[in-house]
Amino acid sequence: MPNWRDIARPIIAQVIAARPGAAERELRIELRKVYPFGERAYHPYRIWCDEVRRQLGKPRNRNKRKLKAIKLVVEATRAQGLFDQVECETE
């Protein structure tokens, strides 16, 4: 029994292969027209969007929240000047 990705993969590949050299925007418009799962919601739509990203060569940012949190911590420590003048004592 095929899963959502197995159904989506050849449809997306066919649209991309039919338009070599097309801009990403044009490809996305065409891909929107051939969406096979009815309503654009829930799990099938997420799988469709993920497969489109994969086939267009776009990386998926799974750790976006973590990176944002780390960036905020680094900015806060710099703002407070905690690591500006660190002196290391050597023996």
C-alpha positions, 0 to 999 in steps of 0.5 A: 500500500503506497503512502502519501510520499510515494503518491506525491513523489512521481507527480512532483518529479513529472512537473519539474521534469516537464519544465527544465530551467523554469523559475522556482515560482513558476514550478510552485504555481504548477505544483499547486495546480496538480495537488492530488489529495483534495483539501490542502490541510493536515498530514497529506499536505505536510508530506506534499510540501516536504517532498516539494522542498526535497525535490527543489533542493531546499533544506528543511529547518528542523532546528529553527527554534533551537537556533533562535534560542541560541542566538538570543542567549548569545546576544544577551551575553554580549549585551551584558558584556560577560565575556568581553574581558576574560583574563586567563591565569596560567601557572 
